[in-house]
Amino acid sequence: MSNKKVVELFFDVVSPYTRFAFEILCRYRPHWNMDLRLRPFFLGGIMQGSGNKPPATNASKAVYMRTDLKRYAQYLGIEHKEPQNFWEVIVTKGTLKTQRFITAVDMAHPQFTEQLSRELWKRIYEQDVDATEPASLKEAAVKAGMSDAVINDALTRMNSAEVKDKLKATTQEALDLECFGAPFIVAHVDGQKECFFGADRFFLLAMVLGETWKGPNPGVSSRL
């Protein structure tokens, strides 16, 4: 289809809800007249820059999230397993190195961005294994179909000023759009930027795109 509307997903693989948004948008890519663009950013920088805090820092929200995430994963038909030490994953380790690696890949070999990100989410929220160290990043990259040459290049470049600056710039771009968390979706419609936060606003995204929301899997289900 011509004149596709650009839809950007600003994402960080530390966020389980962003994983859900990511999968839904990828599923809708052949069904909606949109040019989906994946934009890796650093959620820690978003939280600091916006003055927000991770929902898990609130005890009641943390309890609710455990059930909510299981329900949403079931709704999408994907596996979800809460990391045994969730706090260590999201705060102590964080994903700065991970997001730099994804950014390095996206800058030089964007054809791998989608599957690499998916494999890293799986490591965190299905396998409960590390997704930050070089060996772990390489394992995910191999599963994403990347060659040793491409992987080694990304591992080297992820610590370069160029990649660090790109990740900072993308994070700042989201902050300039008043982003305060993830997932953060920006639809470019009639010269305007329509921003959406969360993994539960797809019926509104469909409205502004002039499309139809057909549930979590448009090729299979029509559930609302």
VOKEKE-379002 format. One record per residue: residue number from 1; residue in one letter; chain; x, y, z of N, C-alpha, C in turn. Coordinates in pm, whole numbers, m for minus. Example, Ala and Ser with C-alpha at 12.3 -4.5 7.8 and 13.67 -1.06 7.14 Angstrom:
% VOKEKE-379002
    n  res  chain      nx      ny      nz     cax     cay     caz      cx      cy      cz
    1    A      A    1319    m569     780    1230    m450     780    1320    m330     780
    2    S      A    1285    m225     708    1367    m106     714    1290       3     787
//
This chain:
% VOKEKE-379002
    n  res  chain      nx      ny      nz     cax     cay     caz      cx      cy      cz
    1    M      A      85    m120       0       0       0       0      88     124       0
    2    S      A      41     227     m66     120     349     m75      84     443      38
    3    N      A     170     545      56     144     647     157     120     589     296
    4    K      A     205     499     333     193     439     466     217     545     574
    5    K      A     144     535     682     160     628     795     267     574     889
    6    V      A     361     658     921     471     616    1007     422     599    1150
    7    V      A     454     485    1209     424     458    1349     556     417    1415
    8    E      A     597     491    1517     722     464    1586     694     402    1723
    9    L      A     768     297    1754     762     238    1887     895     264    1956
   10    F      A     893     350    2057    1011     372    2141    1010     264    2247
   11    F      A    1119     187    2256    1113      69    2342    1244      41    2414
   12    D      A    1230     m32    2523    1341     m82    2601    1300    m222    2646
   13    V      A    1386    m322    2627    1348    m460    2656    1337    m489    2804
   14    V      A    1363    m391    2889    1340    m411    3032    1190    m410    3064
   15    S      A    1109    m354    2975     967    m336    3001     883    m451    2947
   16    P      A     815    m526    3034     731    m636    2986     609    m589    2909
   17    Y      A     552    m475    2950     436    m424    2877     474    m379    2736
   18    T      A     597    m329    2722     642    m289    2589     658    m410    2499
   19    R      A     694    m523    2558     701    m646    2479     565    m677    2417
   20    F      A     459    m659    2494     325    m685    2443     291    m589    2329
   21    A      A     321    m461    2348     294    m362    2244     374    m393    2117
   22    F      A     498    m432    2137     587    m468    2026     527    m581    1943
   23    E      A     481    m687    2010     428    m801    1937     299    m765    1865
   24    I      A     215    m686    1928      90    m646    1863     117    m562    1739
   25    L      A     206    m465    1749     237    m381    1634     299    m463    1521
   26    C      A     385    m556    1556     445    m642    1453     338    m727    1385
   27    R      A     240    m774    1462     132    m853    1405      45    m770    1311
   28    Y      A      25    m641    1343     m63    m555    1265       6    m494    1143
   29    R      A     138    m507    1135     211    m444    1025     155    m482     887
   30    P      A     122    m610     861      67    m642     728     m82    m609     713
   31    H      A    m147    m569     822    m291    m546     819    m327    m397     820
   32    W      A    m242    m316     876    m265    m171     878    m174    m101     779
   33    N      A    m220      10     729    m140      88     634     m39     173     711
   34    M      A      59     105     771     157     176     853     299     128     823
   35    D      A     390     221     840     533     194     830     586     191     973
   36    L      A     598      70    1029     639      54    1168     790      73    1181
   37    R      A     829     162    1269     971     188    1292    1003     165    1440
   38    L      A    1098      79    1464    1138      44    1600    1249     138    1645
   39    R      A    1229     201    1762    1321     304    1810    1374     266    1949
   40    P      A    1485     197    1957    1540     164    2089    1584     287    2166
   41    F      A    1536     299    2290    1578     408    2378    1610     350    2515
   42    F      A    1649     437    2609    1686     389    2743    1580     434    2842
   43    L      A    1505     337    2893    1393     368    2982    1441     431    3112
   44    G      A    1560     393    3160    1613     456    3280    1629     605    3263
   45    G      A    1673     647    3145    1687     789    3115    1553     859    3107
   46    I      A    1453     788    3058    1317     843    3050    1263     867    3191
   47    M      A    1282     769    3278    1233     782    3414    1300     900    3485
   48    Q      A    1430     909    3469    1502    1019    3533    1463    1153    3473
   49    G      A    1456    1159    3342    1428    1286    3276    1286    1335    3296
   50    S      A    1192    1243    3316    1051    1282    3333    1009    1290    3479
   51    G      A    1096    1242    3568    1062    1242    3711     967    1130    3749
   52    N      A     956    1030    3663     868     917    3690     943     807    3764
   53    K      A     870     707    3812     929     592    3880     868     465    3823
   54    P      A     944     355    3819     888     228    3771     767     188    3855
   55    P      A     661     135    3792     543      98    3869     572      m3    3979
   56    A      A     674     m87    3960     706    m190    4060     761    m131    4189
   57    T      A     794      m2    4189     842      60    4312     727      85    4410
   58    N      A     605      75    4361     487      84    4446     442     m57    4479
   59    A      A     435     m90    4607     408    m227    4650     276    m281    4594
   60    S      A     172    m200    4597      41    m246    4547      44    m267    4397
   61    K      A     110    m176    4325     122    m193    4180     203    m317    4146
   62    A      A     307    m342    4222     393    m458    4196     313    m588    4209
   63    V      A     228    m595    4312     145    m714    4333      47    m730    4217
   64    Y      A     m17    m619    4178    m114    m623    4069     m49    m664    3938
   65    M      A      73    m611    3912     141    m638    3786     164    m787    3764
   66    R      A     191    m860    3870     219   m1003    3854     101   m1075    3787
   67    T      A     m19   m1043    3834    m138   m1103    3775    m168   m1044    3638
   68    D      A    m154    m913    3628    m186    m844    3503     m99    m892    3387
   69    L      A      29    m908    3413     121    m951    3308      90   m1094    3263
   70    K      A      53   m1181    3356      16   m1317    3320    m109   m1318    3233
   71    R      A    m206   m1235    3272    m329   m1226    3195    m303   m1176    3053
   72    Y      A    m221   m1070    3044    m195   m1011    2913    m119   m1109    2824
   73    A      A     m22   m1179    2880      53   m1277    2802     m40   m1387    2750
   74    Q      A    m131   m1432    2836    m228   m1533    2795    m317   m1479    2683
   75    Y      A    m357   m1354    2694    m440   m1287    2595    m370   m1284    2459
   76    L      A    m238   m1261    2462    m161   m1254    2338    m119   m1392    2287
   77    G      A    m122   m1489    2376     m78   m1623    2337      72   m1637    2336
   78    I      A     140   m1567    2427     285   m1581    2438     321   m1621    2581
   79    E      A     439   m1676    2595     484   m1720    2727     535   m1601    2807
   80    H      A     509   m1602    2936     563   m1498    3024     598   m1560    3158
   81    K      A     719   m1532    3203     765   m1580    3332     832   m1464    3404
   82    E      A     783   m1433    3521     842   m1323    3597     983   m1362    3643
   83    P      A    1082   m1276    3621    1217   m1306    3670    1216   m1330    3820
   84    Q      A    1294   m1423    3865    1297   m1456    4007    1334   m1335    4092
   85    N      A    1427   m1255    4042    1464   m1132    4112    1434   m1014    4020
   86    F      A    1308    m976    4016    1262    m872    3924    1333    m739    3951
   87    W      A    1353    m707    4077    1416    m580    4112    1559    m573    4058
   88    E      A    1630    m683    4068    1767    m686    4018    1769    m664    3867
   89    V      A    1672    m723    3797    1665    m711    3652    1639    m568    3609
   90    I      A    1540    m503    3670    1498    m372    3622    1579    m257    3679
   91    V      A    1637    m276    3798    1707    m165    3863    1857    m189    3876
   92    T      A    1894    m300    3940    2036    m325    3966    2115    m343    3837
   93    K      A    2069    m434    3751    2136    m456    3623    2097    m350    3521
   94    G      A    1968    m329    3508    1921    m237    3407    1950    m287    3266
   95    T      A    1923    m204    3168    1943    m248    3029    2021    m146    2947
   96    L      A    2102     m65    3010    2179      34    2934    2268     m35    2831
   97    K      A    2343    m137    2875    2430    m208    2782    2348    m280    2675
   98    T      A    2236    m336    2716    2150    m406    2622    2098    m314    2514
   99    Q      A    2051    m197    2556    1996    m101    2461    2105     m43    2370
  100    R      A    2225     m32    2422    2336      12    2336    2366     m93    2229
  101    F      A    2357    m219    2268    2381    m326    2171    2273    m325    2064
  102    I      A    2148    m314    2105    2038    m308    2007    2056    m187    1916
  103    T      A    2095     m75    1974    2116      47    1895    2227      27    1793
  104    A      A    2337     m37    1835    2448     m63    1744    2402    m149    1627
  105    V      A    2322    m250    1656    2269    m336    1550    2174    m257    1461
  106    D      A    2086    m179    1522    1986    m104    1446    2050      m2    1352
  107    M      A    2161      56    1395    2228     156    1313    2294      95    1189
  108    A      A    2348     m24    1203    2423     m84    1092    2348    m196    1021
  109    H      A    2265    m268    1094    2194    m384    1036    2050    m388    1088
  110    P      A    1968    m288    1052    1832    m277    1107    1741    m395    1076
  111    Q      A    1778    m477     979    1695    m594     947    1691    m695    1061
  112    F      A    1784    m681    1157    1788    m773    1270    1726    m715    1397
  113    T      A    1689    m588    1394    1642    m521    1517    1521    m592    1578
  114    E      A    1425    m625    1497    1303    m687    1548    1330    m820    1617
  115    Q      A    1396    m911    1547    1415   m1044    1604    1513   m1043    1720
  116    L      A    1616    m958    1713    1709    m947    1824    1636    m899    1949
  117    S      A    1554    m798    1936    1479    m747    2050    1388    m854    2107
  118    R      A    1323    m928    2019    1233   m1035    2064    1311   m1141    2144
  119    E      A    1429   m1177    2096    1509   m1277    2165    1557   m1227    2302
  120    L      A    1587   m1099    2311    1629   m1042    2440    1513   m1037    2537
  121    W      A    1395   m1002    2489    1276   m1008    2576    1254   m1150    2626
  122    K      A    1272   m1247    2538    1253   m1387    2579    1352   m1425    2689
  123    R      A    1474   m1378    2677    1573   m1411    2780    1528   m1360    2917
  124    I      A    1472   m1240    2918    1431   m1179    3045    1301   m1237    3096
  125    Y      A    1200   m1245    3008    1065   m1277    3053    1013   m1415    3014
  126    E      A    1099   m1501    2966    1063   m1642    2947    1167   m1733    3012
  127    Q      A    1295   m1701    2990    1401   m1789    3035    1462   m1747    3168
  128    D      A    1437   m1622    3211    1492   m1567    3335    1644   m1583    3339
  129    V      A    1709   m1537    3233    1855   m1540    3227    1906   m1401    3192
  130    D      A    2035   m1382    3209    2095   m1252    3186    2076   m1205    3041
  131    A      A    2057   m1072    3026    2044   m1014    2892    2128    m887    2882
  132    T      A    2237    m881    2959    2319    m760    2961    2465    m784    2927
  133    E      A    2518    m900    2960    2660    m926    2939    2689    m968    2794
  134    P      A    2811    m945    2746    2844    m977    2606    2808   m1118    2564
  135    A      A    2835   m1217    2647    2804   m1355    2611    2653   m1374    2595
  136    S      A    2577   m1308    2680    2431   m1318    2673    2378   m1248    2548
  137    L      A    2433   m1131    2519    2392   m1057    2400    2423   m1139    2275
  138    K      A    2536   m1206    2276    2574   m1287    2161    2480   m1405    2144
  139    E      A    2440   m1469    2253    2347   m1582    2244    2216   m1538    2181
  140    A      A    2166   m1423    2224    2041   m1372    2167    2058   m1339    2019
  141    A      A    2172   m1281    1987    2198   m1242    1848    2207   m1363    1756
  142    V      A    2269   m1470    1805    2278   m1593    1726    2138   m1648    1698
  143    K      A    2053   m1648    1798    1915   m1696    1780    1837   m1606    1685
  144    A      A    1879   m1479    1678    1813   m1385    1587    1862   m1399    1443
  145    G      A    1957   m1491    1422    2005   m1517    1287    2122   m1430    1243
  146    M      A    2187   m1365    1336    2300   m1278    1303    2429   m1358    1290
  147    S      A    2514   m1318    1199    2641   m1385    1178    2742   m1341    1284
  148    D      A    2848   m1419    1299    2952   m1383    1396    3013   m1247    1364
  149    A      A    3030   m1218    1237    3090   m1090    1197    3002    m973    1238
  150    V      A    2873    m986    1215    2779    m879    1251    2772    m864    1404
  151    I      A    2768    m975    1474    2761    m973    1620    2885    m907    1679
  152    N      A    3001    m949    1635    3126    m894    1688    3140    m745    1658
  153    D      A    3093    m705    1541    3096    m563    1506    3007    m483    1601
  154    A      A    2887    m536    1630    2795    m467    1720    2849    m463    1863
  155    L      A    2910    m572    1907    2967    m576    2042    3079    m474    2057
  156    T      A    3153    m452    1950    3260    m353    1954    3204    m211    1949
  157    R      A    3109    m191    1860    3054     m57    1838    2962      m9    1949
  158    M      A    2907    m101    2029    2811     m60    2131    2871      33    2236
  159    N      A    3003      32    2249    3070     118    2346    3130     243    2281
  160    S      A    3100     264    2154    3153     380    2084    3071     505    2116
  161    A      A    3133     619    2098    3063     746    2121    2944     760    2027
  162    E      A    2960     711    1905    2853     722    1806    2726     651    1853
  163    V      A    2741     530    1903    2625     453    1948    2568     512    2076
  164    K      A    2654     548    2170    2607     609    2295    2529     737    2266
  165    D      A    2581     818    2176    2515     944    2141    2381     920    2072
  166    K      A    2374     816    1989    2248     783    1922    2142     742    2022
  167    L      A    2179     659    2119    2083     615    2220    2038     733    2304
  168    K      A    2130     820    2340    2095     940    2416    2001    1028    2337
  169    A      A    2029    1044    2208    1947    1131    2123    1805    1077    2108
  170    T      A    1793     946    2092    1660     886    2078    1582     899    2209
  171    T      A    1651     880    2320    1587     896    2451    1541    1040    2470
  172    Q      A    1625    1135    2432    1589    1276    2445    1475    1313    2351
  173    E      A    1474    1253    2233    1364    1278    2139    1230    1239    2201
  174    A      A    1229    1125    2269    1106    1081    2335    1070    1176    2450
  175    L      A    1170    1218    2528    1144    1312    2638    1087    1443    2585
  176    D      A    1137    1488    2472    1088    1613    2413     942    1602    2370
  177    L      A     896    1477    2351     756    1452    2317     672    1424    2442
  178    E      A     731    1455    2559     664    1438    2689     648    1291    2726
  179    C      A     736    1206    2680     733    1066    2719     770    1051    2866
  180    F      A     701     961    2935     729     937    3077     740     790    3111
  181    G      A     738     705    3009     748     562    3035     743     485    2904
  182    A      A     722     354    2916     718     268    2798     609     162    2817
  183    P      A     545     121    2707     573     158    2569     525     297    2534
  184    F      A     596     360    2440     561     493    2392     553     486    2241
  185    I      A     434     516    2189     406     502    2046     374     638    1987
  186    V      A     435     668    1874     411     795    1806     363     767    1665
  187    A      A     242     812    1634     185     797    1500     191     932    1429
  188    H      A     243     930    1309     253    1052    1229     134    1057    1134
  189    V      A      40    1147    1162     m84    1153    1086    m112    1298    1045
  190    D      A    m121    1322     916    m153    1455     863     m61    1562     918
  191    G      A      67    1530     925     165    1626     971     172    1645    1121
  192    Q      A      92    1568    1194      89    1577    1340     146    1450    1402
  193    K      A     199    1466    1523     249    1352    1598     148    1317    1708
  194    E      A      88    1202    1694     m11    1154    1792      60    1054    1883
  195    C      A      68    1086    2013     145    1004    2107      54     920    2195
  196    F      A      97     798    2220      22     704    2303     117     637    2401
  197    F      A      72     624    2525     148     552    2626      71     427    2665
  198    G      A     144     317    2681      82     195    2732      54      93    2624
  199    A      A      23     m28    2668      m5    m139    2577    m154    m165    2565
  200    D      A    m236     m66    2601    m380     m86    2598    m453      27    2526
  201    R      A    m384      92    2432    m445     204    2361    m451     179    2210
  202    F      A    m453      52    2171    m449      22    2028    m580      57    1957
  203    F      A    m691      54    2028    m818      94    1966    m815     244    1934
  204    L      A    m743     322    2016    m729     465    1987    m627     489    1876
  205    L      A    m519     412    1875    m422     422    1767    m491     388    1634
  206    A      A    m573     284    1634    m646     247    1512    m735     362    1467
  207    M      A    m798     428    1560    m888     539    1526    m813     650    1453
  208    V      A    m698     692    1506    m626     803    1444    m562     760    1311
  209    L      A    m535     632    1296    m479     582    1171    m586     555    1066
  210    G      A    m713     556    1109    m821     523    1017    m827     375     988
  211    E      A    m786     295    1088    m783     150    1073    m882      85    1171
  212    T      A    m885     m48    1172    m977    m121    1259    m899    m209    1356
  213    W      A    m931    m199    1482    m871    m285    1583    m947    m417    1587
  214    K      A    m876    m527    1567    m938    m658    1561    m883    m753    1666
  215    G      A    m845    m699    1782    m794    m784    1886    m644    m805    1875
  216    P      A    m588    m889    1961    m443    m903    1971    m376    m974    1854
  217    N      A    m453   m1049    1777    m398   m1119    1662    m495   m1109    1545
  218    P      A    m476   m1009    1460    m576    m984    1353    m588   m1097    1254
  219    G      A    m490   m1185    1247    m498   m1297    1154    m574   m1414    1207
  220    V      A    m606   m1412    1338    m669   m1529    1401    m795   m1492    1477
  221    S      A    m785   m1389    1561    m892   m1360    1657    m956   m1226    1631
  222    S      A   m1080   m1212    1668   m1150   m1085    1661   m1191   m1037    1801
  223    R      A   m1124   m1090    1902   m1155   m1051    2039   m1124    m904    2061
  224    L      A   m1203    m838    2139   m1180    m700    2176   m1104    m693    2306
//
